Amino acid sequence: MGEISERNAVRRLCDRLSFGPAPGELDARFEATLARLLSTAADAATTPPPVLTPPQPTKALRKKGAKQKGADENGADEDKTAADRAARKAANKARAAQEAKLSGWWLDRMVASDRATERLTWFWHGHFATSNQKVRSAPLMLAQNQVLRTYARGSFTDLAQALVVDAAMIRWLDGNDNREGSPNENLAREFLELFTLGIGHYSEVDVFEGARALTGWTVRRASAKAVFVAARHDSGEKTILGKAGEFGAKEFVDLALAKPESAEFVIGRLWFRLVSSTPPAPETVRRLVAAYGSERDIGAVLKAMVADAAFRDSTSALVKQPVEWAVGLMRALGIQPAKLDDKTRVMLLAGLRGMGQLPLRPPSVGGWPSGASWLTTSAGVTRLRLAQLLARKAVLGQLEKSSARVDGVRVLLGVDAWSARTKDALAGLTDPAQLTAVAACAPEYVVSG
């Protein structure tokens, strides 16, 4: 246990509140770096979101397919079957293309960003984990992504209020099936257990009554927007977390966040992903809760976290998630995903999928794993292949000189020092791209030390 150097602290700050240092960023002081990351000035990531239109409804595609196949007015059975298959295939292809387009746009923003907002948007995507595998709508996922970005560093109250009635979230957690007389508990349960309070701080009655409070919200098929339908809402009295009233969605959120356990839960999740896998000391928790305050200020908590001694402790290392690792590598190498050719962009997404983490596709409502889960042998093989792909797209002329090659790649990747074992492994590599790829898979880079 010991305090890391100023330069390492800057690197850690770039890793935790961004996606790793871009060239030149490690030359700044810690306070200046923090001020830049938390600045409210415009972000360098300015690429507008892609224009995404909902895929043509399957029924319309089926009719179109039937006409193209020359079906008669009644539609022969074989023509209908073939048209159905063609319609489903066309719709799935359109959805996949839109999802890939959205993922590529977001990765591009991550690489270009010079503020903490994008990193926090990614964090909240894992916290309020929503997968397009079930949502099946890139436009809805984009809308949720923009909500996460809007409130990423603001009030957790505003963020939670927006997401409990978010269209992608409603579709993901079966809100469309939640109506008066037949409440679906999925959204209410996950909201309490995974988003705001944690296990042990609510009862099954709270889940049931919370589900009643959330009735009425549904996603219209035609507009793909979340709307409140009064006729579906249970307006009767409910008892939630010890309080009684004719509660709706807003009150449900307010009641959950008013519990003192909520502040500690949210802060704990931020700490675990951004500071250390070791829980904060009780006195640290008290300071962080005070910073969070009645406004539930996410930005204030971030400042308090990085000011804590644990942030500079040498034991507070975290394994980078695949997306964090890949985006950080592209930042270091000066690669913008939007400028890659189509084949390479496809291979980039395939590489992330192979490592087990693709934007918009968390494996469950619990989000992605952490720590050593990302250090499997198969993930390591895929990581090396992806590193080789990216290194071949970079300009690496500065690594041509054999006398400074190993140290040069260390500087390029922002690593403080190589271990003797890593230095020996890199010493025999003469090709700059291969050297960079292997270095990017070394423990000193894969782990945010």
C-alpha positions, 0 to 999 in steps of 0.5 A: 500500500502506497501513494502513486506518483503524480503522473500515474495519478493523472493517468488513473484519472484519465482512465477512470473519468475518461477512456485513457490519456490521449497524446500529451494529456499526461503532461498536465497536472492532476488538478488541471486534468480534473478541471478539464474532465469536469468542465461544462464547456463543449466536448470535443466529441461533436459528431451528431448522432446517426439518423435512425428510422424504425425498420418498416413493420414486418406486416408491410414488408410481408405484403411487399414481399408477396407482391414481388413474388406475384402472389394472387389476391388471396395469397397462396400459402407458400407465397405467404410463408416465403414472404414472411421469411423474406420480411423477417430477414429484411427487418432483422438485417435493417435492425442489425445495420442500425445497431452497428451504425449506432455502436460505431457512432458511440465508440467514435464519441468515446475516442474523441471525448475530452470530458468525463460525460462520455465515460459516465454515459458508459458507466450508466449504460452498465448500471441501467443495463438495457440490451438491444437484443430484446429492445430490438430498436436502435432508435429507442437505444439512441434515445436512451443513450442521449438521456444517459448523456444528458444527466450523466453528471447531474442529479441522480434524481433526474436520471432515475426519473427519466429512465423509469419511463424510458421507452427502451427500458419499458420494453426491456423490462416488460413495462408494456405488460404492466397494467391495472389488475395485472401488474408486471413486477419486472421493472419495479423489482430491478429498479429497487434491486439493481438501480437504486437500493440493493438487495435487502432494502425492500420487500416483496410487497414494495415490489408489487406495490411499485409495479402498480405505481408504474402501470399506465406507461407503455410504448406505442408501436406506431410512434415507438415512444413511451406514453402514459395511458390513464386507462391502464394505470392503477390509481388506487392507494399503494403502500411503498417503503412504508409510505401510503398514497395514490402513487405513480411513477414519479412518487415511486422513484422519489420514495426509493431515492429518499431511503438513506440506503439509496445514496450509499448504494449509488455511491458504492456502484460508482466507487466500485467501477471508478475507484477501487474494488475494495469498499470505501471506509466508513468515514469515506462513505460519510464524506461521499454521502455528504457530497451527494447531498439532497440534490443527489449530485453525481458531479460532486461525488466524482470530485469527492471520490478522486480527492480521497486518498484511496484514489491515489493508493497503489492497490486501487487498480482496476482491470479495464473492461474491453470497451474501455481498453479498446477505446483507450488504445484508439485514443493513444494511437490517434485512431477515429473509428469513423475514419476506418474502412467498413471492413475494419469497423466490422472487425472492431465490433466483432473483436469487442463481441469476442471479448464479451462486451459490445455497446448496447448489448449487456448480457443481463439487467445486472450489466457486465462483470468486472475484474478478472472476468475479463482476463480469460485465455479466450479473451486474451487471444481476441484482445491480441487480434484486435490490438494487431488490427488497430496497430496496423491502422496507426502511424508508428514511425516513432517506433522505428529506432531499435534503441528506443523502441520498447521505451517508445511504445511505453510512452505512446501507451502512457504506461509508467514503467514496464516490468522486467518480464514485459520488457523482455517480452517486448525486446525481441519484437522489431515490427512496430505494429506487432510491438504495439499490439503485444504491449497493449496486451501487457498487464501494465496496460490492460490494468488501470494501475 
